Amino acid sequence: MVREAASPPSFPPIRNPCINLLQIYRLVRQLRSLEIGEQCLDLLSKNRHSCNLLAFFLWSSPGSMRLLLLVITSAYRPLVSNRLSERVVRRTCNAIGLFQTLASHPDTKMSFIRASMPEYLYAFLKTRSRERNYERLRFASLVVIGSLVEVDNPEVVDYLLATEMFPCCLCCMEIGTTLSKTVATFIIYRILLNEKGLNYLLSMPERYLVVTHCLENMVEILDVEDEEYLPHLLKNIIGCYLRISENERLANST
């Protein structure tokens, strides 16, 4: 069995990934291999949008989720000691990319949440460094949370509010690049669309002031040279303001 696991996989090299369903399944099974596990992780991440069953394979394959968690948590120590290497960041981003597959698939999303998997990404969202490797981890983690809120689901909002995702997003809106700010603001906007999310914001004056101040700061320091993502960021900022103002108009009319 060990000899078989150690043999090189019979699928295309990483530089030109284009693999079929059977090869995807084999890659998932070989994630635990000491010899080729890292290559399998890289290939799966690059091909995660080409197989609708990948989320099911990952969630149901024994040991796969444990392996992904080990990869992600192994980055915590270099994260806090400012020793993030290119290899660590690449491996971690690949694992986070597979988390995004689980978060976006309707058959695994709720199991993913109920197992508290998103919380393993919060460490990457709370960092204050603007260095490139930190930003890569920050953005990859935000995409996972963004996938969770794309479809309206009260249980998702309840989970994110209970696990203090709001402060994590505010940190990213302050520290991140325009791309990270865009995703973080989108998450806040989607949470505010839910009545519980809006009530969470307005239940404490301090919380309301912090969020509106953060939105104001983003408008003031917009990078006009970042033409690709700037319209999306502005759309999300305006969406947040509109949602908040709707409630204020209701309050003023009573």
N, C-alpha and C positions, 0 to 999 in steps of 0.2 A: 504493500500500500504506500509506503514512504517513497519507494522507487518510482511508482507511477506519478505521485504528486510532484516529484522533483523533476520530471521530464519536461522539456520545453513545450509550451502550448502550441497547437497547430492552427494559429490564426494570424492575421496580418500584423506587421509590426506597428508600434505606437505612432510612428510618423505618418501613417496613412490608415487610420482606424475606419473600418467599414465591415461590420460583422453581423452575423445573422442571429436568430433566436437561440439556436442550439449553442452557439459560441458564447452568447450572453449568459446562458445558464451555466456553462462550464466555467466561465470567469467567476461567477458568484461562488461556485463550489470551491474554486481554487484560491479564493481570497486569503484563506488561512495558511497557504503555503509559504514557508520561510524563504524559498528560493524565488518564486515568481509572484508572490502576493502583492508586492508593490506595483509591479507591472500590470497585474490584473485590475488593481484599484484604479490605476491611471486610465486603462482602456475602458473600464465601466463608466468612469466619470465622463470621458469624451464621447461615449455612445449612449449616454443616459436618455437622450431624447428620441432615440431610434427604436426603443423597445417598450411597448406599453405594459409588458408583464414584468419589467425589471423591479418595480416596487414590490410586487408580490414575491418574486424570487428572493429579494433581499430580506424581507420581513419573515418569510417562512423557512429560509435555509438555516439550519442549525449553526450557530457560531458567527453568522455574518454581522448581526447587529453588535455583538460583543466586540468583534474586530474593528468595526467603524468607531465605536466608543473608545477603544484603546488608542486608535490613531488620533482622535480628537483630544482626548484627555492628556495624551503624551506631549501635547503642545503647550500645556499650561505652564510647566516649569520654565521653558525658554521664553514664554510670553512675559512672565513677570520679571525674569532676569535679563531681559533685553538681549537675548541670544537666539533670536529666530533665524535659522538658516534657510536658504532657498529650498532645500530638500524638505525640511519640516513644514514649511508653508505650503509647498506643492502637495505633499501627502495630505495635509489637513484640509486644504481646499478641495481636494478630490473627494475626501470622505464627506465633507459638508455638502458637496454637490450631490452626492447620493442621498443625503438627508433631504435635500430639496425634492428629489424624486419621490420620496416617501411622503413628504408634506403636501405635495401637489396632487397625488393620486387619490381619488375618492375612496378606494378600497383600503387604503392604509393610513389616511390622514388622521382619523379619529383615534386609531390604535396608537399612532405615533404620538399624539398629544396625551392620551391617557397614560402612556408610559413615561411621560415627562421628558421626552427626548429633546425638545427645543431648549430646555434649561442648560444643557451641556454647551450651548453656543453663547450663553449670556456673558461668559468671561471675555469673549472676543468683542462684544458690543460695549463693554464698560471701560475699555482701554482708552487712554487719553493721548496716545502717541499718534502723530500724523505721518509717521514713517511708512514707506510703501508696503512693507510686509504686513504691518498691522492693518493697514487699509484693505489689503486683499482679504484678510480674514474677516474684517468688519463687514465688507460688502457681501462676501459669500454667505455669512450668517444672516444678514438682513434679507437676502433673497429667499432664504428658507422661511423666515417669518412672513415675508410678503406673500409667499405661496399659500400660507395658511389662511390669510385674510382675504384672498382674492374672491372667494365665494362666501357670501354672507352666512354665518353660522354662529348663533348665540353661544354655543359651548366653547368655540374657539376664543371669542371675545372674553368670556368668563375666565378662561384659562390664562390668557395674556394679562388680564387685569390682576388676577390673583398672584401671578408670578412676577409682577413689577416690570413688565415689558415697557411701560410708558417711560420711566426714567432712562432705560437703555436707549430708546429711540431718541429721546431728547439729547442724550450725550452724543449720539451719532449725528444729529442735526447740527450740533455745535462744532464737532471735531472733524467730521468726515469730509470727503470730497463732494463735489456736486452730485455725483452718481449715488453715493451713499446717502447724502441728504435727501435725494429724491425718493429713494426706497423707504427711508425712515419716516419721511413725511407722509408717504402713501399709507404706511402702516397706521400712523396716528389718525389719518383721515378715515380709513376703513373702520377703525375702532370707534371713532366719533359718530359714524353713521348709525351705530347701534345705540339704543337709548341708554343701556347700562354704561356704555363707554362715555357718552355725553354727561350722564349723571356723575360718573367718576370724576370727570374733569371739573364740573361745576360744584361738586360737593365741598370743596375746600378753596377759599379765595386764593391761598398761596399757590395751589396747583394751577389754577386758572391763570394767574399772573405769570408763572414760570413758562407755561406753554405759549401764551400770547407774546411774551417777551422773546422767546426763542424764535417764533415765526417772524417777528419784527426784525430781529437781528439778521436772519437769513435774507430778508428782502434788502436790507441795507448793504450787505456785503456780497450781493450776487456777482458772480464772475461772468461779465458780459462776453468774454472770449469763449466761454464754454457753450457754444451755440447748439451742440447736439442734445444736451440734457437739460439745458436751462428752461425751455418751454414746459417740459414735464414737471420740473420742480415748481415752477410758478403755478401750474395747474393744480398741483397738490396743496400748495400753500393757500391758494384762493379757495379751494374746496374746504379746507379746515376753517378758514375765516367765515365762509358762508354757513357752514354747519353750526358754528358757535353763534353767529348772528341770528340764525333762525330761532334759537332758544331764547336769546335776549329779546327778540321782538315779541315772542309769546309771553315772556315775563312782563314786559312793559304793557301788554294789552290786557292783563288781568288786574 
